[in-house]
Amino acid sequence: MGPLTLPSPPRGRVIRDSRGRRLIPLSPLGRGQGEGAYAEEHDLTGGHSRFILAATGPTQQGGQNMLARDDNDRVTRVGPGTPMGDTLRRYWLPALLARELPEPDCPPVRVRLLGEDLIAFRDSRGRVGLLAERCPHRQASLYFGRNEECGLRCVYHGWKFDIDGQCVEQMNEPVELSFAQKIRTTAYPTVELGGLVWAYCGPADRRPPPPHFAWTQAPPSHRHVSKVIQETNWLQGLEGGIDTSHAPILHRVLDPASSRPGFKVGDPFVRGKAPVIELDVTDYGYRYAGLRPLESGGQHVRAYYFILPFHQIRPARIGESARGTTGASGHIWVPIDDETTMVYNWEHSVTDPLSDEERLERRLGNGPLDVDQTTFRGKRNRGNDYLLDRRVQKTETFTGIEGINVQDRAIQESMGAIVDRTREHLGPADRAVIQARRLLLQATRTVEAGGTPPGIEPSYYTLQPAEAIIPRETDWRTLLAPDPAPAHAQV
């Protein structure tokens, strides 16, 4: 990454926060974006500086179009040749669950990724291939193909392709006239990690290190992953996931005696006041925390990570009384196309193995009881108003919708397939969202200029989140393991 140039405040004027720390103004993100945003400067050992995104003054409190229309298109459109599509193709992307291809020579599976129709298959040696769906001969779908003898054979004329996309046989051509060696179809390399098949769809000479997130390295007994379709653009899901201020509101349980999933009124996540968001930008994205002062003293802290381009790591609440120290969980919002997203949900326990009950994901609404395991569409969906129960909404939960992530999908889908961000009015509680947009836009421009986008290097491998109640004067960063990526300001 190149050196960062930050604008200086007007001559003779030093801007400070309520604790006397000097604030450095951050340059605006596109037209009408980021005005009133500053970074708090801190000294760190080793000559690095840390900057915490902060907002000052009235310019953050509504009335601004927070994302110009052309920038909204830039970060939401993902098809081949689009700025964000080309950028996302520089990362490893979850393509499907490994269990969807349970054994060698099993039936192939349709995959749609970044607007491309693909076919995944596990060959006779157990390797996973990911090919363009259409046979290059006459454009028949390879979904109907025969998976046999280390290749996928089109049933129309018998052309067969290996996992690298090379045509190896042509049943309809005489052997002496065969030109199979001249035929290749689009094929993307894959790796299996953490119960997922990941694909790399970018330039071969720019392939990044494998996505060895800490949870992918855990034994299967201590991790779980699922997926569900969300009928919106990918950025809506991501922004909902990194927005910590909504969680104790949207997911609130009103009745202390209710057994419905969510955050009960006695939970410090709910008892705390509206959060102050602090955020450190790093080379993988950023780490951030919602700090909620408690009436009884101290503050509730929930510290997360955003890893470019679409990963969230948050504290796990596994079991009845578990807090963030028992492990981690998160989501990955992978664009199917511009208006549909596959959300991968994962849990990682660092103590006891996950139980069969925990793997049902009843609390979140992501498991086999709530999601069709053939189509991966939620049983509570837009077509049935997510089975909203107005009586439950009046007496038990804030929404009347069962399942924490079902609630997320309901509200995010209600915003439209691609939300019009020019009509938003953002405030200080939206800092994580604002900064994510800034980083994503910068990543697209870096790729356009021939550079490497952030989040490629393996500095995110060991990250673990945290949740705790700590004294107000204690720095929340002390809850986190040392970060291998020094924090810095990136605009």
Secondary structure in CASP SS format (residue, H / E / C, confidence):
PFRMAT SS
TARGET T0000
AUTHOR 0000-0000-0000
METHOD secondary structure of the structure
MODEL  1
M C 1.00
G C 1.00
P C 1.00
L C 1.00
T C 1.00
L C 1.00
P C 1.00
S C 1.00
P C 1.00
P C 1.00
R C 1.00
G C 1.00
R C 1.00
V C 1.00
I E 1.00
R E 1.00
D C 1.00
S C 1.00
R C 1.00
G C 1.00
R C 1.00
R E 1.00
L E 1.00
I E 1.00
P E 1.00
L C 1.00
S C 1.00
P C 1.00
L C 1.00
G C 1.00
R C 1.00
G C 1.00
Q C 1.00
G C 1.00
E C 1.00
G C 1.00
A E 1.00
Y E 1.00
A E 1.00
E E 1.00
E E 1.00
H E 1.00
D E 1.00
L C 1.00
T H 1.00
G H 1.00
G H 1.00
H C 1.00
S E 1.00
R E 1.00
F E 1.00
I E 1.00
L E 1.00
A E 1.00
A E 1.00
T C 1.00
G C 1.00
P H 1.00
T H 1.00
Q H 1.00
Q C 1.00
G C 1.00
G C 1.00
Q C 1.00
N C 1.00
M C 1.00
L C 1.00
A C 1.00
R H 1.00
D H 1.00
D H 1.00
N H 1.00
D H 1.00
R H 1.00
V H 1.00
T H 1.00
R C 1.00
V C 1.00
G C 1.00
P C 1.00
G C 1.00
T C 1.00
P H 1.00
M H 1.00
G H 1.00
D H 1.00
T H 1.00
L H 1.00
R C 1.00
R C 1.00
Y C 1.00
W E 1.00
L E 1.00
P E 1.00
A E 1.00
L E 1.00
L E 1.00
A H 1.00
R H 1.00
E H 1.00
L C 1.00
P C 1.00
E C 1.00
P C 1.00
D C 1.00
C C 1.00
P C 1.00
P C 1.00
V E 1.00
R E 1.00
V E 1.00
R E 1.00
L E 1.00
L C 1.00
G C 1.00
E E 1.00
D E 1.00
L E 1.00
I E 1.00
A E 1.00
F E 1.00
R E 1.00
D C 1.00
S C 1.00
R C 1.00
G C 1.00
R C 1.00
V E 1.00
G E 1.00
L E 1.00
L E 1.00
A E 1.00
E C 1.00
R E 1.00
C C 1.00
P C 1.00
H C 1.00
R C 1.00
Q C 1.00
A C 1.00
S E 1.00
L H 1.00
Y H 1.00
F H 1.00
G C 1.00
R E 1.00
N E 1.00
E C 1.00
E C 1.00
C C 1.00
G C 1.00
L E 1.00
R E 1.00
C C 1.00
V C 1.00
Y C 1.00
H C 1.00
G C 1.00
W E 1.00
K E 1.00
F E 1.00
D C 1.00
I C 1.00
D C 1.00
G C 1.00
Q E 1.00
C E 1.00
V E 1.00
E E 1.00
Q E 1.00
M C 1.00
N C 1.00
E C 1.00
P C 1.00
V H 1.00
E H 1.00
L H 1.00
S C 1.00
F C 1.00
A H 1.00
Q H 1.00
K H 1.00
I C 1.00
R E 1.00
T C 1.00
T C 1.00
A E 1.00
Y C 1.00
P C 1.00
T E 1.00
V E 1.00
E E 1.00
L E 1.00
G C 1.00
G C 1.00
L E 1.00
V E 1.00
W E 1.00
A E 1.00
Y E 1.00
C C 1.00
G C 1.00
P C 1.00
A H 1.00
D H 1.00
R H 1.00
R C 1.00
P C 1.00
P C 1.00
P C 1.00
P C 1.00
H C 1.00
F C 1.00
A H 1.00
W H 1.00
T H 1.00
Q H 1.00
A C 1.00
P C 1.00
P H 1.00
S H 1.00
H H 1.00
R E 1.00
H E 1.00
V E 1.00
S E 1.00
K E 1.00
V E 1.00
I E 1.00
Q E 1.00
E C 1.00
T C 1.00
N C 1.00
W H 1.00
L H 1.00
Q H 1.00
G H 1.00
L H 1.00
E H 1.00
G H 1.00
G H 1.00
I H 1.00
D C 1.00
T H 1.00
S H 1.00
H H 1.00
A H 1.00
P H 1.00
I H 1.00
L H 1.00
H C 1.00
R E 1.00
V E 1.00
L C 1.00
D C 1.00
P C 1.00
A C 1.00
S C 1.00
S C 1.00
R C 1.00
P C 1.00
G C 1.00
F E 1.00
K E 1.00
V C 1.00
G C 1.00
D C 1.00
P H 1.00
F H 1.00
V H 1.00
R H 1.00
G C 1.00
K C 1.00
A C 1.00
P C 1.00
V E 1.00
I E 1.00
E E 1.00
L E 1.00
D E 1.00
V E 1.00
T C 1.00
D C 1.00
Y C 1.00
G E 1.00
Y E 1.00
R E 1.00
Y E 1.00
A E 1.00
G E 1.00
L E 1.00
R E 1.00
P E 1.00
L C 1.00
E C 1.00
S C 1.00
G C 1.00
G C 1.00
Q E 1.00
H E 1.00
V E 1.00
R E 1.00
A E 1.00
Y E 1.00
Y E 1.00
F E 1.00
I E 1.00
L C 1.00
P C 1.00
F C 1.00
H E 1.00
Q E 1.00
I E 1.00
R E 1.00
P E 1.00
A C 1.00
R C 1.00
I C 1.00
G C 1.00
E C 1.00
S C 1.00
A C 1.00
R C 1.00
G H 1.00
T H 1.00
T H 1.00
G E 1.00
A E 1.00
S E 1.00
G E 1.00
H E 1.00
I E 1.00
W E 1.00
V E 1.00
P E 1.00
I E 1.00
D E 1.00
D C 1.00
E C 1.00
T E 1.00
T E 1.00
M E 1.00
V E 1.00
Y E 1.00
N E 1.00
W E 1.00
E E 1.00
H E 1.00
S E 1.00
V C 1.00
T C 1.00
D C 1.00
P C 1.00
L C 1.00
S C 1.00
D H 1.00
E H 1.00
E H 1.00
R H 1.00
L C 1.00
E C 1.00
R C 1.00
R C 1.00
L C 1.00
G C 1.00
N C 1.00
G C 1.00
P C 1.00
L C 1.00
D C 1.00
V E 1.00
D C 1.00
Q C 1.00
T C 1.00
T C 1.00
F C 1.00
R C 1.00
G E 1.00
K C 1.00
R C 1.00
N C 1.00
R H 1.00
G H 1.00
N H 1.00
D H 1.00
Y H 1.00
L H 1.00
L C 1.00
D C 1.00
R H 1.00
R H 1.00
V H 1.00
Q H 1.00
K H 1.00
T H 1.00
E C 1.00
T E 1.00
F C 1.00
T C 1.00
G C 1.00
I C 1.00
E C 1.00
G C 1.00
I H 1.00
N H 1.00
V H 1.00
Q H 1.00
D H 1.00
R H 1.00
A H 1.00
I H 1.00
Q H 1.00
E H 1.00
S H 1.00
M C 1.00
G C 1.00
A C 1.00
I C 1.00
V C 1.00
D C 1.00
R H 1.00
T H 1.00
R H 1.00
E C 1.00
H C 1.00
L C 1.00
G C 1.00
P H 1.00
A H 1.00
D H 1.00
R H 1.00
A H 1.00
V H 1.00
I H 1.00
Q H 1.00
A H 1.00
R H 1.00
R H 1.00
L H 1.00
L H 1.00
L H 1.00
Q H 1.00
A H 1.00
T H 1.00
R H 1.00
T H 1.00
V H 1.00
E H 1.00
A C 1.00
G C 1.00
G C 1.00
T C 1.00
P C 1.00
P C 1.00
G C 1.00
I C 1.00
E C 1.00
P H 1.00
S H 1.00
Y H 1.00
Y C 1.00
T C 1.00
L C 1.00
Q C 1.00
P C 1.00
A E 1.00
E E 1.00
A E 1.00
I E 1.00
I E 1.00
P C 1.00
R C 1.00
E C 1.00
T C 1.00
D C 1.00
W H 1.00
R H 1.00
T H 1.00
L H 1.00
L C 1.00
A C 1.00
P C 1.00
D C 1.00
P C 1.00
A C 1.00
P C 1.00
A C 1.00
H C 1.00
A C 1.00
Q C 1.00
V C 1.00
END
